[in-house]
Amino acid sequence: MCEPLLCLLLFISFSCFSCGFCQPQQQSSVWDDTIRFITKTKDSCTMGSSAAGNFTRLRVSCRSPSQATGRSYYCDFQGQPNQCGAYNKNPRHYFIQMMWELRKLKNACQGAKIYRPYMCRKYSDEAQMTFMTSWPKTSASKPPKPGQEQCKLAVPAVQYKPTATRKPTKPQPQPAKPLQGSASRLATEYCWKSFHGLCSYVIGWFLN
């Protein structure tokens, strides 16, 4: 027989090793069955969650249906959806609502940074699943700055020859109408002989 205190200690030690109470607890899955879905580009994806302290982690793993490329990728999310009462009642449905958004994408890991399922949409960002990391990492192209041309079209240079400027032309004097008979002939017919010169001058001045 052992002392009562020693027997009690031996009993506690045996219970710890037999039931695993003293061993460190591992991460446990939030639900039993894995959620499966197909993306817009027919990628086959799975969703699995695990509890890490007060946080819930979610991994989305996808694989392309094409055997030639064999493209595969995954991404991780983290949050505290247990702050939402509806999540605690049915955590699987929370991630199913998130899956409805993921399956609309061409790449399940290139969507929103924060997902707010309908059943917990009114809660803060801490209660939602936030994007953490992905593999392979994709570099998003930077959007062009406002006012910056996105592309410049090459336009062939066309050479134009300067047109010669024309000098304004002076109006040409119109030829004088032919006189009806010369002034001297009229002076001979209507003036005295001694006044022919004067008459011819006066008649010519009037006719011009």
C-alpha positions, 0 to 999 in steps of 0.5 A: 500500500502506498501513501494516500498522497502518493497514490493520488499523484500516480493516478493523475499521472496515469490519467494524463498519459492515457487520455492525452490531456497533458499533451499539447493540443493540435489545430482542429478542423472547424467542420468535418467535410471539405467544401468543394467547388468549381471556378469560372475557368473550371478549376477544381478547388477545395476549402478547409479550415482550422482553428488557431487560438482565437483565429480561424484559418482557411485554405483554398487549394485549386488545380487546373483541369488541363493535364498539359499545364498542371497549374495549381495554386492556393491561398490562405485567409484568417479571421475571427468569425466566431464573433458572429452568433450565426457563425457559431450556430452553423460555421459550415454555412458561413464558408459555403456563402463565401464559396458562392463568391469564390466560384464566380472568379477565374482564379479563386485566389484573385478576388476580394481582400475581405469576404463578408458572408451574408449571414455575418455581413453586419459585423466588423472586419475582424469577424470576416475572413481576410486574405493573408497570402497565396502561392504562386504570388501574382504581381498585379499591374499598376493602373495608369496615372490619370491623364496618362496615355495608355498607348501611343499609336504610331502615325506615319509622318507626312511631309507637306510642301509649303504652298507658294504665296501668290502676290496680289495682282494689280487690276489691269487697265481695261482698253479704252473703247474705240472713239467714234471718229477721231477728234481731228476729223470732228474738228475739221467737220464742225470747226473753222480751219483756223480753230482746228487745233483748239477744237481737236484738243477740246473734242479729244478731252471730252471723248477721253 
